[in-house]
Amino acid sequence: MASYVLNGKPPMGLGFVGSSIHGKSSLKLGFVSFDVRRRINISSPRCSISSSRPASQPRFIQHKKEAFWFYRFLSIVYDHVINPGHWTEDMRDEALEPADLYDARMKVVDVGGGTGFTTLGIIKHINPENVTILDQSPHQLAKARQKEALKECTIIEGDAEDLPFPTDSVDRYISAGSIEYWPDPQRGIVEAYRVLRLGGIACIIGPVYPTFWLSRFFADLWMLFPKEEEYIEWFKKAGFKDVKLKRIGPKWYRGVRRHGLIMGCSVTGVKRESGESPLKLGPKAEAVEKSVNPFAFLLRFILGTVAATYYVLVPVYMWIKDQIVPKGKPI
């Protein structure tokens, strides 16, 4: 497993699409905090955040109703098919480190917790009765309820963009493998800010955008793969301070993200002031109650399944390359 951080210039070819995807990057082990204002104003292109990826764009699992049915079937094999290639126990523990789970009495919410795989990493440090798992998929949550270690956790259905928790009510907000489903990621991060207590930490673990053309094609069909500078800007706009981004990767990962990673970075920020986020947003981008065209649904289901299959096969392909290509050379 490799873990990196950005250090100064944007890392072309490592999750960014720019004028040169083969440019050199400045990396070092561990992680450091970003000078967010300098990073956004000088180093990264201007992002329009939610408007750059509207809910109408054909990313299959960003549509909540369609994602519901997709995970109705995927939940059966999620822990055994998706996790081994893209989200291992070692990666999980590495990604949770920046959340600073130092006190077992902390109140923690695991948003988009699904089958509880990430929650199992959280309760290594936090008393289970202080942990709440929230997800929109009852099928994923059913898997979480079957895990003996999670019996004392609170498990509820809910929406990451409209959390059922009071303002200033939790010590840690953790969300792993969920932001890629959100129609409006900025709104989800604003909600993370709202529910945290002053000084609380939000930790969002998610994918990175690929540079290889075929991987980009399937990524845009399937789900949201944010660029690293977008994560940083979303956190900053929501009001977080001390924003940090830590790169994570499976054992076959050698630092080059041309295919993208379903779990590629862990981003943290500290709540700077009590109350709601200073960023005020309008109505939600997606009307969940609106009926779905059955023909469009079927087409998108097929395309989404093909894209998902591609990303299930990527780690298999990369594992084979890792065995063949001499160590020390990028793959």
ChimeraX attribute file (.defattr): number of C-alpha atoms within 10 A of each C-alpha:
attribute: neighborCount
match mode: 1-to-1
recipient: residues
	/A:1	14
	/A:2	16
	/A:3	23
	/A:4	19
	/A:5	21
	/A:6	22
	/A:7	15
	/A:8	14
	/A:9	14
	/A:10	21
	/A:11	23
	/A:12	20
	/A:13	22
	/A:14	24
	/A:15	27
	/A:16	23
	/A:17	17
	/A:18	15
	/A:19	9
	/A:20	11
	/A:21	16
	/A:22	14
	/A:23	12
	/A:24	13
	/A:25	15
	/A:26	13
	/A:27	17
	/A:28	12
	/A:29	12
	/A:30	12
	/A:31	17
	/A:32	16
	/A:33	16
	/A:34	19
	/A:35	14
	/A:36	19
	/A:37	12
	/A:38	11
	/A:39	17
	/A:40	18
	/A:41	10
	/A:42	11
	/A:43	14
	/A:44	17
	/A:45	12
	/A:46	12
	/A:47	13
	/A:48	10
	/A:49	17
	/A:50	15
	/A:51	10
	/A:52	9
	/A:53	17
	/A:54	15
	/A:55	20
	/A:56	12
	/A:57	14
	/A:58	18
	/A:59	25
	/A:60	30
	/A:61	25
	/A:62	24
	/A:63	22
	/A:64	21
	/A:65	18
	/A:66	18
	/A:67	19
	/A:68	17
	/A:69	14
	/A:70	17
	/A:71	18
	/A:72	14
	/A:73	12
	/A:74	16
	/A:75	21
	/A:76	14
	/A:77	11
	/A:78	17
	/A:79	17
	/A:80	10
	/A:81	14
	/A:82	20
	/A:83	16
	/A:84	14
	/A:85	23
	/A:86	22
	/A:87	23
	/A:88	20
	/A:89	15
	/A:90	14
	/A:91	21
	/A:92	22
	/A:93	15
	/A:94	19
	/A:95	30
	/A:96	22
	/A:97	14
	/A:98	19
	/A:99	21
	/A:100	13
	/A:101	19
	/A:102	10
	/A:103	11
	/A:104	15
	/A:105	15
	/A:106	17
	/A:107	19
	/A:108	29
	/A:109	28
	/A:110	24
	/A:111	29
	/A:112	27
	/A:113	26
	/A:114	30
	/A:115	25
	/A:116	27
	/A:117	21
	/A:118	24
	/A:119	28
	/A:120	19
	/A:121	17
	/A:122	24
	/A:123	19
	/A:124	12
	/A:125	15
	/A:126	20
	/A:127	17
	/A:128	22
	/A:129	15
	/A:130	17
	/A:131	24
	/A:132	20
	/A:133	26
	/A:134	25
	/A:135	22
	/A:136	20
	/A:137	25
	/A:138	19
	/A:139	19
	/A:140	23
	/A:141	22
	/A:142	15
	/A:143	17
	/A:144	23
	/A:145	17
	/A:146	12
	/A:147	13
	/A:148	8
	/A:149	14
	/A:150	21
	/A:151	13
	/A:152	14
	/A:153	20
	/A:154	15
	/A:155	22
	/A:156	17
	/A:157	17
	/A:158	17
	/A:159	17
	/A:160	24
	/A:161	20
	/A:162	13
	/A:163	17
	/A:164	14
	/A:165	13
	/A:166	11
	/A:167	18
	/A:168	20
	/A:169	16
	/A:170	22
	/A:171	21
	/A:172	24
	/A:173	25
	/A:174	26
	/A:175	26
	/A:176	26
	/A:177	19
	/A:178	23
	/A:179	27
	/A:180	23
	/A:181	21
	/A:182	22
	/A:183	26
	/A:184	22
	/A:185	23
	/A:186	23
	/A:187	24
	/A:188	22
	/A:189	27
	/A:190	24
	/A:191	22
	/A:192	34
	/A:193	31
	/A:194	26
	/A:195	27
	/A:196	29
	/A:197	21
	/A:198	18
	/A:199	17
	/A:200	26
	/A:201	29
	/A:202	28
	/A:203	27
	/A:204	27
	/A:205	28
	/A:206	25
	/A:207	27
	/A:208	27
	/A:209	25
	/A:210	27
	/A:211	22
	/A:212	16
	/A:213	11
	/A:214	12
	/A:215	20
	/A:216	18
	/A:217	12
	/A:218	21
	/A:219	27
	/A:220	18
	/A:221	21
	/A:222	26
	/A:223	26
	/A:224	25
	/A:225	23
	/A:226	20
	/A:227	16
	/A:228	24
	/A:229	20
	/A:230	19
	/A:231	26
	/A:232	23
	/A:233	23
	/A:234	20
	/A:235	27
	/A:236	19
	/A:237	17
	/A:238	24
	/A:239	22
	/A:240	27
	/A:241	21
	/A:242	17
	/A:243	24
	/A:244	23
	/A:245	26
	/A:246	23
	/A:247	24
	/A:248	27
	/A:249	27
	/A:250	22
	/A:251	17
	/A:252	20
	/A:253	21
	/A:254	18
	/A:255	18
	/A:256	17
	/A:257	22
	/A:258	23
	/A:259	23
	/A:260	23
	/A:261	27
	/A:262	26
	/A:263	26
	/A:264	27
	/A:265	25
	/A:266	27
	/A:267	24
	/A:268	28
	/A:269	26
	/A:270	23
	/A:271	28
	/A:272	17
	/A:273	19
	/A:274	16
	/A:275	17
	/A:276	19
	/A:277	22
	/A:278	14
	/A:279	12
	/A:280	10
	/A:281	10
	/A:282	6
	/A:283	7
	/A:284	13
	/A:285	14
	/A:286	16
	/A:287	11
	/A:288	11
	/A:289	8
	/A:290	8
	/A:291	8
	/A:292	12
	/A:293	8
	/A:294	9
	/A:295	9
	/A:296	11
	/A:297	15
	/A:298	12
	/A:299	12
	/A:300	19
	/A:301	19
	/A:302	13
	/A:303	18
	/A:304	25
	/A:305	18
	/A:306	15
	/A:307	22
	/A:308	19
	/A:309	13
	/A:310	16
	/A:311	22
	/A:312	18
	/A:313	15
	/A:314	17
	/A:315	22
	/A:316	13
	/A:317	11
	/A:318	18
	/A:319	17
	/A:320	11
	/A:321	14
	/A:322	19
	/A:323	10
	/A:324	10
	/A:325	11
	/A:326	10
	/A:327	10
	/A:328	7
	/A:329	8
	/A:330	13
	/A:331	18
